[in-house]
């Protein structure tokens, strides 16, 4: 399959599989990430979880002198290699590494990682970013990930996902990628249910809340506090009421 993407540095017809085709249909996601990469790409650029290579191709045309694309799916990596062979300029060095982004040691000036999902629960974004920051001090794209939540009147009995972001979202946290990201999180949830949102943005354009990228997560929150572990999935979530001790 071939998917045409439009980016700040040009239009590219990429070989893709069905999974990547769905992701690249999210126009806002493509715009936000390719714009962020085009703005900061320089020297050595690495894409961790590169898929079929849209960000790697953009970096190669935006000023990077060497690009490294890490993808653990061997079949997808073959498509990735074909795309880079076709689109990376001749004066830019490139390399495809088939492996787990958490384990591949890549020293780059700029690193991109799109493995982001709602509340950073299911994907490997946090362990990948933290593994990089243990060894190096690159610019990481995205530099910020936003978390927000709005109360809902009739919460579902079980967690459920849906698409669509409201105009007004109550921010809970801005996660920066210039320092290690805490694995555990804790949010106050005084209402019986909440819709949780996760997004990245570039110059006013928001990516998130779609069917394929950070869909809205609706949760029952019978307790006053919601805790979870990033990268550990929905089973790590727990809503509880803290015990208050009287020390008087």
Secondary structure, DSSP 8 states (H G I E B T S, - for coil): -EEEEEETTEEEEEE--HHHHHHHT-HHHHHHHHHHHHHH--EEEEEET-TT-HHHHHHHHTTEEEEEEEES-HHHHHHHHHHHHHHS-TTSEEEEEES-TTT-----SEEE-----GGG-SSSHHHHHHHHHTT---EEESSEEEEEEEE-SS--SS-EEE----S---EEEEEESSS---SEEEEE--SSEEEEEEEEEETTEEE-SSSSSS-EEEEE--SSEEEEETTS-GGG-EEE--------
